[in-house]
Amino acid sequence: MSCYLTTGKHMSLYWSVLTVLLLLAITAPVALAFGFAGASAARSEFPPMRWFGKSYIAVVRGVPDIAFFLFFVIALDQAIEYLRHKALCPDWSEPIRQGNDFVVCQAAKMPLGEAPQWVHETYGFSLAVLTFAIVFGAFAANVLFGAMRAVPRAQLETAEAYGMTQRQTFWRILVPQMWVYALPGLSNLWMVLIKATPLLFLLGVEDIVYWARELGGTKTPRFTDYPHGDWRMWYFLALLVFYLLFTRVSEIVLDRIMARLTHGQATAAGEAQRKAAA
């Protein structure tokens, strides 16, 4: 069993776990940055900026994740290759669109065909991070926009009465207090992001779900040194345990962050802490 669990493909399975964790570690702050920018734009007093922020939130939230993932990655990849094609192959005379095919010169391919394997994997992973960040950034923007509106207006007016500019009021009064109202929604969004990581397979990244299905399928002596029947149930059971443990650890960490943020705040959670301390 130890020899079976240390084969090359099983090592790829273990590395894919690190890939998922790395995706979450990078995507979460990037998506939060997208969300903060989208929420700030949605409450802007400059109409075009406000329209852009609200459109970003509405459009991305209104499209199914799978449809957006499949469309956006293809569109972004072709856009990059199109721009490279125009810059690197100005003498190209053939049409780029040939029926259903998208044809560019070899130098414009992303990544290049002769590029090492790690370049292809890094490029695919980067597209995955950007796609996840845009999708979950829209949901984060909606949460942060609501949290900004939940901060009592009287506090903002008091800051302005003391002579603070709008920028100072935003960064010193609004932003520090909005996290108390935003964290419950962001916590739920983090859980959804964890559960959405199997969508990596749609983006061409060999994630843990891909390897679980690959390793758990029936194997015959002709194709492997360790033949076995259909073991997918056991591999997916291991994934179930992994995700349950990961979400449980996340709940514990988020509860501690929430307790720290609400300490001394005039909220229901803060009032519950004061009663418990009394």
C-alpha positions as CSV (number, residue, x, y, z in Angstrom):
1,M,0.0,0.0,0.0
2,S,2.9,2.4,0.8
3,C,4.4,1.7,-2.6
4,Y,1.1,2.3,-4.3
5,L,0.5,5.6,-2.5
6,T,3.9,6.9,-3.5
7,T,3.7,6.3,-7.2
8,G,4.4,9.2,-9.6
9,K,0.7,9.9,-10.2
10,H,0.0,9.9,-6.4
11,M,2.7,12.5,-5.9
12,S,1.0,14.6,-8.5
13,L,-2.2,14.2,-6.5
14,Y,-0.4,15.5,-3.4
15,W,1.1,18.4,-5.3
16,S,-2.4,19.3,-6.6
17,V,-3.4,19.8,-2.9
18,L,-0.7,22.4,-2.7
19,T,-1.9,23.9,-5.9
20,V,-5.4,24.3,-4.5
21,L,-4.1,25.9,-1.3
22,L,-1.9,28.2,-3.3
23,L,-4.8,29.2,-5.4
24,L,-6.8,30.1,-2.3
25,A,-3.9,31.9,-0.7
26,I,-3.5,34.1,-3.8
27,T,-7.1,34.4,-5.0
28,A,-8.6,35.5,-1.6
29,P,-6.6,38.8,-1.3
30,V,-6.8,39.5,-5.0
31,A,-10.6,38.9,-5.0
32,L,-10.9,41.1,-1.9
33,A,-9.0,43.8,-3.7
34,F,-11.3,43.5,-6.7
35,G,-14.3,43.7,-4.3
36,F,-13.0,46.7,-2.5
37,A,-12.4,48.5,-5.8
38,G,-15.8,47.5,-7.1
39,A,-17.6,48.6,-3.9
40,S,-15.7,51.9,-3.8
41,A,-16.6,52.5,-7.5
42,A,-20.3,51.6,-6.8
43,R,-20.6,54.3,-4.1
44,S,-18.6,56.9,-6.1
45,E,-20.1,60.3,-6.7
46,F,-18.7,60.3,-10.2
47,P,-21.5,58.8,-12.3
48,P,-19.4,56.9,-14.9
49,M,-17.4,55.3,-12.1
50,R,-20.6,54.5,-10.2
51,W,-22.1,52.9,-13.3
52,F,-19.0,50.8,-13.9
53,G,-18.9,49.5,-10.3
54,K,-22.6,48.6,-10.2
55,S,-22.4,47.0,-13.7
56,Y,-19.4,44.9,-12.7
57,I,-21.3,43.6,-9.6
58,A,-24.5,43.0,-11.5
59,V,-23.1,41.3,-14.6
60,V,-20.6,39.0,-13.0
61,R,-23.0,38.0,-10.2
62,G,-25.8,37.4,-12.8
63,V,-23.8,34.9,-14.9
64,P,-23.4,31.3,-13.8
65,D,-19.8,30.6,-12.6
66,I,-19.3,27.7,-15.0
67,A,-20.4,29.8,-18.0
68,F,-18.2,32.7,-17.0
69,F,-15.2,30.5,-16.4
70,L,-15.5,28.9,-19.8
71,F,-16.1,32.1,-21.7
72,F,-13.7,34.5,-19.9
73,V,-10.6,32.2,-20.1
74,I,-11.1,31.6,-23.8
75,A,-11.8,35.3,-24.5
76,L,-8.8,36.5,-22.4
77,D,-6.5,33.9,-23.9
78,Q,-7.5,34.9,-27.5
79,A,-7.3,38.6,-26.6
80,I,-3.7,38.2,-25.4
81,E,-2.7,36.2,-28.5
82,Y,-4.5,38.8,-30.8
83,L,-2.5,41.7,-29.3
84,R,0.8,39.7,-29.6
85,H,-0.1,38.7,-33.1
86,K,-0.6,42.4,-34.2
87,A,2.7,43.4,-32.5
88,L,4.9,40.5,-33.6
89,C,3.5,39.5,-36.9
90,P,2.5,42.7,-38.8
91,D,3.0,41.1,-42.2
92,W,0.5,38.3,-41.6
93,S,-1.9,38.3,-44.5
94,E,-4.3,35.5,-43.6
95,P,-7.5,36.2,-41.6
96,I,-7.3,35.4,-37.9
97,R,-10.8,34.1,-37.8
98,Q,-11.1,31.1,-40.1
99,G,-14.6,29.7,-39.5
100,N,-14.6,28.5,-35.9
101,D,-10.8,28.5,-35.7
102,F,-8.7,31.2,-34.2
103,V,-5.4,31.3,-36.0
104,V,-2.4,33.4,-35.1
105,C,1.3,33.2,-36.0
106,Q,3.5,30.8,-34.0
107,A,5.3,33.7,-32.3
108,A,2.1,35.0,-30.8
109,K,1.0,31.8,-29.1
110,M,0.7,32.0,-25.3
111,P,2.6,30.2,-24.1
112,L,5.0,29.3,-26.9
113,G,4.9,25.7,-28.1
114,E,8.5,25.1,-27.2
115,A,8.2,26.6,-23.7
116,P,8.9,24.3,-20.8
117,Q,6.1,22.5,-19.1
118,W,6.2,24.8,-16.0
119,V,5.6,27.8,-18.2
120,H,2.4,26.2,-19.5
121,E,1.3,25.3,-16.0
122,T,2.1,28.8,-14.6
123,Y,0.2,30.4,-17.4
124,G,-2.9,28.3,-16.8
125,F,-2.7,28.8,-13.1
126,S,-2.4,32.6,-13.6
127,L,-5.5,32.6,-15.8
128,A,-7.3,30.6,-13.1
129,V,-6.4,33.0,-10.4
130,L,-7.5,36.0,-12.4
131,T,-10.8,34.3,-13.3
132,F,-11.6,33.3,-9.7
133,A,-10.6,36.8,-8.5
134,I,-12.9,38.5,-11.0
135,V,-15.9,36.2,-10.2
136,F,-15.6,36.2,-6.4
137,G,-14.5,39.9,-6.4
138,A,-17.9,40.8,-7.7
139,F,-19.6,38.9,-4.8
140,A,-17.1,40.5,-2.4
141,A,-17.9,43.9,-3.8
142,N,-21.6,43.4,-3.1
143,V,-20.8,42.4,0.5
144,L,-18.5,45.4,1.0
145,F,-20.9,47.8,-0.6
146,G,-23.6,46.7,1.9
147,A,-21.1,46.9,4.8
148,M,-20.2,50.4,3.8
149,R,-23.8,51.5,3.8
150,A,-24.3,49.8,7.2
151,V,-21.9,52.1,9.0
152,P,-24.0,54.7,10.8
153,R,-24.3,57.8,8.8
154,A,-24.1,59.9,12.0
155,Q,-20.4,58.9,12.5
156,L,-19.5,60.0,9.0
157,E,-21.3,63.3,9.5
158,T,-19.5,63.8,12.8
159,A,-16.1,63.2,11.1
160,E,-17.0,65.8,8.5
161,A,-18.1,68.2,11.2
162,Y,-14.7,67.9,12.8
163,G,-13.1,69.1,9.5
164,M,-12.1,65.7,8.0
165,T,-12.1,65.6,4.2
166,Q,-14.1,62.9,2.4
167,R,-10.9,60.9,1.8
168,Q,-10.0,61.1,5.5
169,T,-13.5,60.1,6.5
170,F,-13.5,57.2,4.1
171,W,-10.2,55.7,5.3
172,R,-10.3,56.6,9.0
173,I,-13.9,56.1,9.9
174,L,-15.8,54.1,7.2
175,V,-13.2,51.5,6.2
176,P,-12.1,50.4,9.7
177,Q,-15.7,50.0,10.8
178,M,-17.2,48.3,7.8
179,W,-15.3,45.1,8.4
180,V,-17.5,44.2,11.3
181,Y,-20.5,44.2,9.0
182,A,-18.7,42.6,6.1
183,L,-17.0,39.7,7.8
184,P,-20.1,37.4,8.0
185,G,-20.7,37.8,4.3
186,L,-17.0,37.4,3.5
187,S,-16.9,34.3,5.6
188,N,-19.6,32.7,3.6
189,L,-17.9,33.8,0.4
190,W,-14.6,32.2,1.6
191,M,-16.5,28.9,2.1
192,V,-18.0,29.1,-1.4
193,L,-14.5,29.8,-2.8
194,I,-13.2,26.7,-1.1
195,K,-16.0,24.6,-2.6
196,A,-15.5,26.2,-6.1
197,T,-11.8,25.0,-6.4
198,P,-12.9,21.9,-8.4
199,L,-13.7,24.3,-11.2
200,L,-10.0,24.4,-11.8
201,F,-10.4,21.4,-14.0
202,L,-12.5,23.5,-16.4
203,L,-9.5,25.9,-16.7
204,G,-7.1,23.2,-17.7
205,V,-5.4,22.9,-14.2
206,E,-5.0,19.3,-12.9
207,D,-6.5,19.7,-9.5
208,I,-7.2,17.1,-6.8
209,V,-10.6,16.2,-8.3
210,Y,-9.0,15.5,-11.6
211,W,-6.4,13.2,-10.0
212,A,-8.9,11.5,-7.7
213,R,-11.0,10.6,-10.7
214,E,-7.9,9.6,-12.7
215,L,-6.4,7.4,-9.9
216,G,-9.7,6.0,-8.7
217,G,-10.8,4.7,-12.1
218,T,-10.5,1.1,-13.0
219,K,-6.9,0.1,-13.8
220,T,-5.9,-3.1,-15.7
221,P,-2.4,-4.8,-15.7
222,R,-1.9,-3.5,-19.2
223,F,-1.7,0.1,-18.1
224,T,-0.4,0.1,-14.6
225,D,1.7,-1.9,-12.1
226,Y,-1.0,-1.7,-9.5
227,P,-4.3,-2.9,-11.1
228,H,-7.5,-2.4,-9.2
229,G,-11.2,-2.0,-9.8
230,D,-13.3,1.2,-9.5
231,W,-11.9,2.9,-6.4
232,R,-13.3,6.4,-7.1
233,M,-15.6,6.2,-4.1
234,W,-12.7,5.9,-1.7
235,Y,-10.7,8.7,-3.4
236,F,-13.7,11.0,-3.4
237,L,-14.3,10.1,0.2
238,A,-10.8,11.3,1.0
239,L,-11.6,14.5,-0.8
240,L,-14.8,14.9,1.3
241,V,-12.8,14.5,4.5
242,F,-10.2,17.0,3.2
243,Y,-12.7,19.7,2.4
244,L,-14.7,19.1,5.7
245,L,-11.5,19.5,7.7
246,F,-10.4,22.6,5.8
247,T,-13.8,24.3,6.2
248,R,-13.9,23.4,9.9
249,V,-10.4,25.0,10.4
250,S,-11.6,28.0,8.4
251,E,-14.7,28.4,10.6
252,I,-12.5,28.4,13.8
253,V,-10.2,31.0,12.4
254,L,-13.0,33.2,11.1
255,D,-14.8,33.0,14.4
256,R,-11.7,34.3,16.2
257,I,-11.3,37.1,13.8
258,M,-14.9,38.1,14.2
259,A,-14.6,38.1,18.0
260,R,-11.6,40.3,17.7
261,L,-13.3,42.8,15.3
262,T,-16.5,43.0,17.3
263,H,-14.8,43.6,20.7
264,G,-16.1,46.9,22.1
265,Q,-18.2,47.6,19.0
266,A,-21.8,48.8,19.3
267,T,-23.2,45.7,17.5
268,A,-25.2,42.6,18.5
269,A,-22.0,40.6,18.6
270,G,-20.2,43.2,20.7
271,E,-23.2,43.4,23.1
272,A,-23.1,39.6,23.5
273,Q,-19.4,39.8,24.4
274,R,-20.0,42.5,27.0
275,K,-22.8,40.4,28.6
276,A,-20.7,37.3,28.6
277,A,-17.8,39.2,30.3
278,A,-20.2,40.6,32.9
